[in-house]
Amino acid sequence: MQALTKGGFFVKRLYGVFILFLFMLLVTACSSDSSSEKKEDAGETGESTATGEVEIFSWWTGAGEEDGLLALIDLFEDQHEDIKVENAAVAGGAGTNAKAVLATRMQGDDPPSTFQVHGGEELNKSWVAADKMEPLNELYEENDWLDKFPDDLIDLVSMDDQIYSVPVDIHRGNVLFYNKAVFEENDIEIPQTFDEFFEAADQLQDAGITPISLGDKESWTATMIFENVLLGVLGPDDYNKLFAGEIEFDDKRVIEAAEIFNKMLDYVDDDHASRNWQDAAQLVADGDAAMINMGDWAKGYFSNDLDLETNKDFGYFTTPETEGDFTIITDTFGLPKGVENPDEVKEFLTFLGSTEAQDVFNPLKGSIPARVDADESEYDEYGTDTMEDFTESNLVPSLAHGSAASEGFLTKANQAVNIFVTQRDVDNLISALKNAAPEM
Ligand code: GAL
């Protein structure tokens, strides 16, 4: 009897639990209905309705690289409580490792929400041509961006009138940073020609100082020196023609550039092959070497990581015979096809293209903003000088940083340069480049 009573009690409790469960289901259904209504309302009023996560893929890790990225992520998350940003960065300067990881993901239909890609051939020949990117013309129109980015930059991220990415920065590649005290103590004048450059290098070497710091553990740093010598010897028009396939790699001026590059290698530090770019920049900061040809992410490294002062601790000048020219390196982000939440990614891209984001990122990165209407007061003298130079110079795309030629050609050029730095054989370098040229 008691058992029966007990059984009746359990049945009643079960019944009660069931009713409670139904009630909760109802409440959940109602609340999700009202939240989707809210979403529709918000959509109509243009408010952000996005919830979720956006993954940003880059190679900005470690000193001189990640400060700007982390500041961007913080600012975005402050402004968008409902979207988290996952920082998927793969270490290795110039994307040495990241580009391989990205290729695997893209081929496996697992694209990041957005990824760092250089404007020019790296974007166009690798990803746009393979039909992996969404056009962003509407995003540009909605944000009124068409006259906020320089035309040359929009051209670099466009193909057949479609715009495929949002530039966050403009780095300069044809710049030499130098230790001011070392130059002063040794009475070195800023060299402008190759002859003056080698005179200064001899003077420094005689004084027991390494003239040029190179960190070519990753070969792109040596490729940068070579591309800037090419620019100095050929001038901007013929430099462009070389990468357009209109001038041959065995042209006598390309051979002359290879010889000058060869001579420069007489002045580099002994352990160059074991250093990365930060280690090499550190040598200049410490006064153990006098100069380094590095993109101006090195400026970010000097200022933010090493606390050095522009034009007091370090100075800068354009690489020999490239005054009036500007080797552009631009980091951009686009929308890969097949991402799960394109609206949220567009929200993030809209942020990356804003003046606010660019003025937080670029002063830390050493670059200038890609937008023309940024707040100059956020930048030091290096930044304002570079902004001025950018508007007045002949712009040329960088080979080492993906803009001038396809990834296939760049990989072979980096290999050829790497071998050249050890073997110092001009003929071999020239024939390797000539053989790779059809892949440009
Ligand atoms: C470049 C990139 C820069 C900087 C540099 C060193 O390719 O455009 O933003 O990161 O590599 O890693």
Boltz pocket constraint, residues with backbone or C-beta under 6 A from the ligand:
constraints:
  - pocket:
      binder: B
      contacts: [[A, 59], [A, 60], [A, 65], [A, 92], [A, 93], [A, 94], [A, 95], [A, 171], [A, 295], [A, 297], [A, 329], [A, 330], [A, 331], [A, 400], [A, 401]]
      max_distance: 6.0
